[in-house]
């Protein structure tokens, strides 16, 4: 009896497979289970007890909306040279791709207090589509967008904006630092200092890279509006100038005045180079106390935060497990005496 029921079930499922598409078959099959229809097409963050307008952060399914309904006045952009980006060769290439293949990646938007769509991420795609609509004289251009939940956490919106450029286009340290400063001044994030903003905003980056961003934050704080091309500062030069400004704060005003007269990034770089040269001559090099001794054929030099061991041995050929035991014994003796 049970075997006959099972065979009858298999026949019905096989008949469904022969008459509907695979997706429809999956939907029809799941509909026989309790609450299956409620689970269909639900994203992981869209549980049945959460209303669409509830103040939670999640990404909803893409929707097509009129292009002119997307505003970009809420969040500051992470790119500093927006006019340059809008007229760049990369923008022309993006427009060509959109013309030939269409928009394949949605932009991300949120709703502001007035209910308008505000851009979160996808400024280049939005700009390219706006330019194409104007150039081609499109009457009712549309755009595909993903909508975040109403009242989404403010910091999450900043992170959404940043992540796309970090993964695909890259941001300069000056741009990342400027965005951190701007976000820390956002009234919705007034309880966070700029250091905490850097930690949250760039939490996916390595710790060393976040330390560089903090150096650039200090650089922008000290130099202010005198720094006209912060997005063009190289990592090494920016970190070095930031360090010298901390060591020689009295030099900041002269540097600001010199930078304010720079007509381009090349002159700015030259001013920084001259500044580094002058402060290095002015700042005496501090010699760190050290201790040297040898034990048999092993020579040891100890300094603050550093222990150099030299021996006529090719350490690259020693098994990692052996070296690990040696280091563990070294650390154990240092701790216990």
Legacy VTK file of the C-alpha trace (Angstrom):
# vtk DataFile Version 3.0
C-alpha trace
ASCII
DATASET POLYDATA
POINTS 337 float
0.000 0.000 0.000
2.779 2.418 0.935
4.689 1.450 -2.209
1.686 2.285 -4.387
1.362 5.744 -2.782
5.083 6.396 -3.320
4.852 5.377 -6.976
1.848 7.630 -7.435
3.810 10.544 -5.922
6.743 9.907 -8.272
4.412 9.794 -11.302
2.873 13.161 -10.351
6.311 14.792 -9.893
7.517 13.355 -13.204
4.466 14.748 -14.961
5.194 18.191 -13.471
8.793 18.021 -14.730
7.576 17.312 -18.254
5.197 20.285 -18.427
6.882 23.182 -16.560
10.262 24.858 -16.438
12.781 23.735 -13.767
12.128 26.796 -11.614
8.364 26.372 -11.817
8.807 22.702 -10.983
10.841 23.630 -7.903
8.191 26.126 -6.840
5.365 23.665 -7.404
7.200 20.940 -5.508
8.032 23.157 -2.526
4.454 24.419 -2.341
3.429 21.104 -0.869
5.400 21.804 2.317
4.105 24.015 5.199
4.767 27.740 4.715
6.723 27.039 1.503
5.040 29.848 -0.443
6.085 32.321 2.236
9.683 31.169 1.815
9.788 31.546 -1.978
12.067 34.305 -3.318
12.872 35.523 0.217
16.353 36.850 0.824
18.096 35.717 4.025
17.528 39.075 5.710
13.829 39.263 4.793
12.101 37.168 7.479
8.343 36.804 7.514
7.942 38.897 10.692
9.722 41.966 9.261
7.627 44.475 7.345
9.119 46.132 4.215
9.128 49.546 5.899
10.660 48.451 9.211
13.867 50.279 10.176
16.418 47.525 9.549
19.410 47.340 7.257
19.175 44.954 4.333
19.397 44.952 0.541
16.115 44.370 -1.267
15.604 43.011 -4.752
16.550 45.290 -7.689
13.912 47.543 -9.152
13.773 49.744 -12.242
13.093 53.412 -11.515
13.209 56.631 -13.557
16.752 57.965 -13.785
15.759 61.475 -12.730
14.393 60.160 -9.414
17.893 59.273 -8.161
19.456 62.081 -6.091
23.035 62.298 -4.800
22.750 65.076 -2.224
22.622 62.976 0.950
25.981 61.212 1.250
29.280 62.889 0.359
31.122 61.035 -2.392
34.293 59.114 -1.628
35.878 60.445 -4.824
37.311 63.954 -4.511
37.762 64.894 -8.183
34.239 64.206 -9.460
34.445 66.516 -12.522
37.679 64.783 -13.533
36.063 61.377 -13.088
33.016 62.431 -15.118
35.168 63.419 -18.087
37.750 60.658 -17.864
38.606 57.978 -20.418
37.306 55.385 -17.947
33.899 57.087 -17.999
33.836 56.936 -21.799
34.653 53.226 -21.669
31.862 52.651 -19.129
29.382 54.502 -21.351
30.377 52.361 -24.316
29.849 49.224 -22.251
26.434 50.394 -21.037
25.399 51.242 -24.606
26.393 47.824 -25.909
25.544 45.527 -22.999
23.138 47.510 -20.850
23.276 48.036 -17.097
24.192 44.716 -15.506
25.099 45.871 -11.998
22.450 47.868 -10.083
23.302 51.005 -8.159
22.423 51.070 -4.458
20.014 53.683 -3.126
18.318 54.563 0.125
15.286 56.703 0.920
15.750 60.012 2.700
13.323 61.659 5.124
11.334 63.066 2.191
10.998 59.614 0.613
13.347 60.377 -2.285
15.854 57.898 -3.675
19.363 58.894 -2.556
22.444 57.325 -4.133
24.565 55.159 -1.838
26.969 53.485 -4.277
27.288 53.434 -8.047
28.101 57.085 -8.799
30.037 56.197 -11.971
27.161 54.109 -13.355
24.629 56.804 -12.486
26.756 59.518 -14.105
27.384 57.422 -17.223
23.659 56.737 -17.654
22.849 60.427 -17.149
25.388 61.391 -19.805
24.063 58.774 -22.229
20.477 59.929 -21.699
21.470 63.514 -22.496
23.630 62.583 -25.490
21.005 60.266 -26.998
18.027 62.466 -26.143
16.187 59.715 -24.262
12.751 60.832 -23.111
12.247 58.531 -20.110
15.582 56.964 -19.160
15.485 54.281 -16.460
18.019 52.812 -14.049
18.186 49.540 -12.104
18.688 50.092 -8.376
18.746 48.134 -5.130
16.975 49.829 -2.232
18.243 49.626 1.339
15.794 49.446 4.223
14.252 52.696 5.390
16.267 54.088 8.277
19.306 51.975 7.434
22.247 52.442 9.789
24.101 55.529 8.658
27.540 53.938 8.946
26.391 50.994 6.812
25.518 53.411 4.006
29.040 54.843 4.103
30.512 51.333 4.071
28.359 50.360 1.069
29.640 53.370 -0.825
33.279 52.676 0.001
33.386 48.932 -0.608
32.617 49.124 -4.322
35.514 51.473 -5.022
37.887 49.586 -2.729
37.187 46.368 -4.615
36.987 47.636 -8.189
38.452 51.098 -8.647
40.615 51.754 -5.620
40.691 54.899 -3.519
43.731 56.993 -2.714
44.720 57.389 0.921
43.809 61.066 0.670
40.300 60.197 -0.494
39.827 57.591 2.221
41.035 60.020 4.879
38.806 62.827 3.610
35.761 60.577 3.645
36.532 59.523 7.222
36.723 63.182 8.268
33.481 63.996 6.458
31.687 61.005 7.976
32.862 61.898 11.479
31.278 65.335 10.996
27.948 63.749 9.990
25.369 64.593 12.712
24.120 61.004 12.619
27.620 59.819 13.581
28.388 62.547 16.101
29.060 60.001 18.862
32.000 58.551 16.911
35.456 60.072 16.738
37.339 60.037 13.474
39.540 57.183 14.711
36.505 54.985 15.322
35.081 55.984 11.947
38.275 54.794 10.240
38.057 51.480 12.101
34.435 50.873 11.113
34.545 52.317 7.629
37.665 50.435 6.568
37.338 47.401 8.812
37.879 45.063 5.842
41.333 46.516 5.172
44.541 45.272 6.808
45.516 46.948 10.074
48.627 48.510 8.519
46.578 50.145 5.775
44.206 51.614 8.352
47.212 53.071 10.167
48.227 54.799 6.918
44.706 56.226 6.597
45.004 57.643 10.124
48.297 59.291 9.151
46.542 60.924 6.205
43.655 61.978 8.454
46.138 63.864 10.640
47.745 65.344 7.509
44.410 66.687 6.262
43.437 67.962 9.706
46.650 69.954 10.079
46.918 71.311 6.533
43.205 71.924 5.970
42.157 73.859 2.871
45.781 74.620 2.033
46.026 71.079 0.683
44.457 71.385 -2.757
45.238 67.933 -4.207
45.018 65.452 -1.321
43.957 62.604 -3.634
47.263 62.903 -5.525
49.579 62.362 -2.532
51.491 59.099 -2.641
51.332 56.815 0.361
55.019 57.099 1.278
55.171 60.858 0.926
51.947 61.417 2.847
52.994 59.183 5.731
56.429 60.828 5.901
54.994 64.374 5.902
52.441 63.422 8.550
55.201 62.044 10.770
57.321 65.178 10.395
54.360 67.426 11.162
53.828 65.555 14.425
57.504 65.935 15.300
57.664 69.574 14.162
54.190 71.133 14.616
55.663 74.631 14.375
56.335 74.042 10.654
52.669 73.510 9.735
51.780 77.138 8.980
54.650 77.692 6.516
53.817 74.421 4.793
50.145 75.394 4.487
51.058 78.675 2.826
53.402 76.993 0.370
50.813 74.347 -0.539
48.028 76.871 -1.048
49.991 78.349 -3.960
50.477 75.033 -5.777
48.775 75.066 -9.202
48.926 71.284 -9.665
49.844 68.010 -7.998
53.372 68.051 -9.423
54.199 71.304 -7.649
52.497 69.977 -4.511
54.746 66.904 -4.550
57.822 69.098 -4.963
56.789 71.243 -1.981
56.401 68.128 0.135
59.799 66.828 -0.971
61.476 70.108 -0.020
59.660 70.131 3.309
60.840 66.608 4.131
64.398 67.523 3.231
64.405 70.611 5.450
62.812 68.902 8.456
65.138 65.924 8.285
68.140 68.242 8.391
66.586 70.114 11.298
65.548 67.055 13.299
68.533 65.293 14.898
68.549 61.547 14.575
67.954 59.869 17.916
70.329 56.991 18.553
68.635 54.086 20.252
70.485 52.385 23.091
71.499 48.864 22.207
73.280 45.882 23.679
75.630 43.598 21.742
77.098 40.272 22.792
77.928 36.881 21.338
77.431 33.345 22.537
79.656 30.867 20.758
79.171 31.495 17.044
75.927 33.451 17.562
76.015 37.276 17.646
73.080 39.099 19.240
72.069 42.780 19.028
69.210 43.986 21.235
67.358 47.276 20.791
63.961 48.684 21.714
61.450 46.321 20.124
64.111 44.447 18.159
66.434 41.482 18.683
68.806 40.609 15.833
70.439 37.179 15.869
73.299 36.528 13.450
74.920 33.170 12.931
76.765 31.470 10.092
73.695 29.331 9.361
71.255 29.207 6.456
68.051 29.644 8.427
65.948 29.221 5.261
66.921 25.535 5.248
65.887 24.854 8.838
62.507 23.181 9.233
59.743 25.561 10.295
58.772 23.341 13.220
62.339 23.483 14.570
62.461 27.288 14.295
59.044 27.533 15.934
60.189 25.507 18.949
63.285 27.680 19.252
61.227 30.890 19.204
58.717 29.462 21.699
61.558 28.564 24.081
63.035 32.055 23.587
59.712 33.748 24.437
59.114 31.427 27.417
62.492 32.268 28.935
61.952 36.019 28.339
58.647 35.870 30.189
59.694 33.636 33.066
63.335 34.642 33.438
LINES 1 338
337 0 1 2 3 4 5 6 7 8 9 10 11 12 13 14 15 16 17 18 19 20 21 22 23 24 25 26 27 28 29 30 31 32 33 34 35 36 37 38 39 40 41 42 43 44 45 46 47 48 49 50 51 52 53 54 55 56 57 58 59 60 61 62 63 64 65 66 67 68 69 70 71 72 73 74 75 76 77 78 79 80 81 82 83 84 85 86 87 88 89 90 91 92 93 94 95 96 97 98 99 100 101 102 103 104 105 106 107 108 109 110 111 112 113 114 115 116 117 118 119 120 121 122 123 124 125 126 127 128 129 130 131 132 133 134 135 136 137 138 139 140 141 142 143 144 145 146 147 148 149 150 151 152 153 154 155 156 157 158 159 160 161 162 163 164 165 166 167 168 169 170 171 172 173 174 175 176 177 178 179 180 181 182 183 184 185 186 187 188 189 190 191 192 193 194 195 196 197 198 199 200 201 202 203 204 205 206 207 208 209 210 211 212 213 214 215 216 217 218 219 220 221 222 223 224 225 226 227 228 229 230 231 232 233 234 235 236 237 238 239 240 241 242 243 244 245 246 247 248 249 250 251 252 253 254 255 256 257 258 259 260 261 262 263 264 265 266 267 268 269 270 271 272 273 274 275 276 277 278 279 280 281 282 283 284 285 286 287 288 289 290 291 292 293 294 295 296 297 298 299 300 301 302 303 304 305 306 307 308 309 310 311 312 313 314 315 316 317 318 319 320 321 322 323 324 325 326 327 328 329 330 331 332 333 334 335 336
